[in-house]
Amino acid sequence: MGFESWASIAMLGLILSVLAAVYVRCGKTWRLLSYWHVTTQARQKRVNRHAEENRELRSALRAEKAHVEQLQRKVEILQALLPVV
């Protein structure tokens, strides 16, 4: 085996080492992306749940405000009916 053969084998070894390092790094990146995807889905579910809860709370608040206005009108009517002392 001449020098060229050893150089070729060394170059192939270096290329395989680089490919192995890239493969390991891609695996880590893939795991990070998978984790990010799962956490993003969970966060999106929470955001949707909070948005629905906020809509319900705003609706309930509008109903309470309308009820308060109705009660205030009734109080005004009753005060108008009471004799002034």
ZADO-1210 file (C-alpha; in nm, 4 decimals, padded with zeros to 6 digits):
<atoms>
<atom x="00.0000" y="00.0000" z="00.0000" code="MET" pos="1"/>
<atom x="00.1394" y="00.3287" z="-00.1082" code="GLY" pos="2"/>
<atom x="00.1051" y="00.6742" z="00.0334" code="PHE" pos="3"/>
<atom x="-00.1884" y="00.7511" z="-00.1958" code="GLU" pos="4"/>
<atom x="-00.3835" y="00.4549" z="-00.0584" code="SER" pos="5"/>
<atom x="-00.3244" y="00.5637" z="00.3007" code="TRP" pos="6"/>
<atom x="-00.4173" y="00.9224" z="00.2128" code="ALA" pos="7"/>
<atom x="-00.7379" y="00.8007" z="00.0469" code="SER" pos="8"/>
<atom x="-00.8280" y="00.5888" z="00.3503" code="ILE" pos="9"/>
<atom x="-00.7529" y="00.8803" z="00.5831" code="ALA" pos="10"/>
<atom x="-00.9694" y="01.1120" z="00.3698" code="MET" pos="11"/>
<atom x="-01.2551" y="00.8594" z="00.3731" code="LEU" pos="12"/>
<atom x="-01.2195" y="00.8315" z="00.7504" code="GLY" pos="13"/>
<atom x="-01.2339" y="01.2091" z="00.7841" code="LEU" pos="14"/>
<atom x="-01.5412" y="01.2289" z="00.5613" code="ILE" pos="15"/>
<atom x="-01.7128" y="00.9530" z="00.7624" code="LEU" pos="16"/>
<atom x="-01.6272" y="01.1368" z="01.0857" code="SER" pos="17"/>
<atom x="-01.7779" y="01.4587" z="00.9528" code="VAL" pos="18"/>
<atom x="-02.0887" y="01.2755" z="00.8325" code="LEU" pos="19"/>
<atom x="-02.1271" y="01.1056" z="01.1703" code="ALA" pos="20"/>
<atom x="-02.0966" y="01.4421" z="01.3481" code="ALA" pos="21"/>
<atom x="-02.3549" y="01.5958" z="01.1141" code="VAL" pos="22"/>
<atom x="-02.5873" y="01.2991" z="01.1735" code="TYR" pos="23"/>
<atom x="-02.5601" y="01.3359" z="01.5519" code="VAL" pos="24"/>
<atom x="-02.6194" y="01.7105" z="01.5274" code="ARG" pos="25"/>
<atom x="-02.9225" y="01.6557" z="01.3000" code="CYS" pos="26"/>
<atom x="-03.0624" y="01.4101" z="01.5548" code="GLY" pos="27"/>
<atom x="-03.0314" y="01.6675" z="01.8320" code="LYS" pos="28"/>
<atom x="-03.1899" y="01.9316" z="01.6101" code="THR" pos="29"/>
<atom x="-03.4735" y="01.6940" z="01.5215" code="TRP" pos="30"/>
<atom x="-03.5399" y="01.6208" z="01.8905" code="ARG" pos="31"/>
<atom x="-03.5414" y="01.9936" z="01.9674" code="LEU" pos="32"/>
<atom x="-03.7838" y="02.0600" z="01.6831" code="LEU" pos="33"/>
<atom x="-04.0100" y="01.7784" z="01.8003" code="SER" pos="34"/>
<atom x="-04.0077" y="01.9135" z="02.1565" code="TYR" pos="35"/>
<atom x="-04.0767" y="02.2652" z="02.0266" code="TRP" pos="36"/>
<atom x="-04.3673" y="02.1343" z="01.8182" code="HIS" pos="37"/>
<atom x="-04.5251" y="01.9552" z="02.1157" code="VAL" pos="38"/>
<atom x="-04.4859" y="02.2546" z="02.3478" code="THR" pos="39"/>
<atom x="-04.6202" y="02.4903" z="02.0811" code="THR" pos="40"/>
<atom x="-04.9283" y="02.2728" z="02.0374" code="GLN" pos="41"/>
<atom x="-04.9847" y="02.2698" z="02.4141" code="ALA" pos="42"/>
<atom x="-04.9454" y="02.6475" z="02.4305" code="ARG" pos="43"/>
<atom x="-05.1859" y="02.6931" z="02.1399" code="GLN" pos="44"/>
<atom x="-05.4451" y="02.4800" z="02.3199" code="LYS" pos="45"/>
<atom x="-05.4049" y="02.6963" z="02.6310" code="ARG" pos="46"/>
<atom x="-05.4350" y="03.0147" z="02.4230" code="VAL" pos="47"/>
<atom x="-05.7532" y="02.8848" z="02.2599" code="ASN" pos="48"/>
<atom x="-05.8962" y="02.7830" z="02.5970" code="ARG" pos="49"/>
<atom x="-05.8152" y="03.1260" z="02.7452" code="HIS" pos="50"/>
<atom x="-05.9650" y="03.3021" z="02.4429" code="ALA" pos="51"/>
<atom x="-06.2890" y="03.1060" z="02.4825" code="GLU" pos="52"/>
<atom x="-06.2921" y="03.1797" z="02.8554" code="GLU" pos="53"/>
<atom x="-06.2372" y="03.5507" z="02.7846" code="ASN" pos="54"/>
<atom x="-06.5289" y="03.5541" z="02.5388" code="ARG" pos="55"/>
<atom x="-06.7527" y="03.3907" z="02.7998" code="GLU" pos="56"/>
<atom x="-06.6394" y="03.6341" z="03.0685" code="LEU" pos="57"/>
<atom x="-06.7000" y="03.9366" z="02.8441" code="ARG" pos="58"/>
<atom x="-07.0446" y="03.8055" z="02.7620" code="SER" pos="59"/>
<atom x="-07.1200" y="03.7532" z="03.1313" code="ALA" pos="60"/>
<atom x="-06.9923" y="04.1035" z="03.2080" code="LEU" pos="61"/>
<atom x="-07.2211" y="04.2549" z="02.9421" code="ARG" pos="62"/>
<atom x="-07.5144" y="04.0648" z="03.0927" code="ALA" pos="63"/>
<atom x="-07.4266" y="04.1883" z="03.4439" code="GLU" pos="64"/>
<atom x="-07.3968" y="04.5480" z="03.3222" code="LYS" pos="65"/>
<atom x="-07.7362" y="04.5212" z="03.1535" code="ALA" pos="66"/>
<atom x="-07.8827" y="04.3793" z="03.4749" code="HIS" pos="67"/>
<atom x="-07.7334" y="04.6635" z="03.6810" code="VAL" pos="68"/>
<atom x="-07.8794" y="04.9205" z="03.4384" code="GLU" pos="69"/>
<atom x="-08.2198" y="04.7527" z="03.4649" code="GLN" pos="70"/>
<atom x="-08.2018" y="04.7579" z="03.8449" code="LEU" pos="71"/>
<atom x="-08.0965" y="05.1237" z="03.8423" code="GLN" pos="72"/>
<atom x="-08.3977" y="05.2114" z="03.6248" code="ARG" pos="73"/>
<atom x="-08.6259" y="05.0251" z="03.8676" code="LYS" pos="74"/>
<atom x="-08.4750" y="05.2145" z="04.1616" code="VAL" pos="75"/>
<atom x="-08.5328" y="05.5444" z="03.9806" code="GLU" pos="76"/>
<atom x="-08.8955" y="05.4505" z="03.9122" code="ILE" pos="77"/>
<atom x="-08.9514" y="05.3466" z="04.2742" code="LEU" pos="78"/>
<atom x="-08.7883" y="05.6662" z="04.4026" code="GLN" pos="79"/>
<atom x="-09.0167" y="05.8701" z="04.1776" code="ALA" pos="80"/>
<atom x="-09.3196" y="05.6911" z="04.3251" code="LEU" pos="81"/>
<atom x="-09.2165" y="05.7538" z="04.6860" code="LEU" pos="82"/>
<atom x="-09.3493" y="06.0690" z="04.8440" code="PRO" pos="83"/>
<atom x="-09.0874" y="06.3311" z="04.9145" code="VAL" pos="84"/>
<atom x="-09.0482" y="06.3799" z="05.2878" code="VAL" pos="85"/>
</atoms>
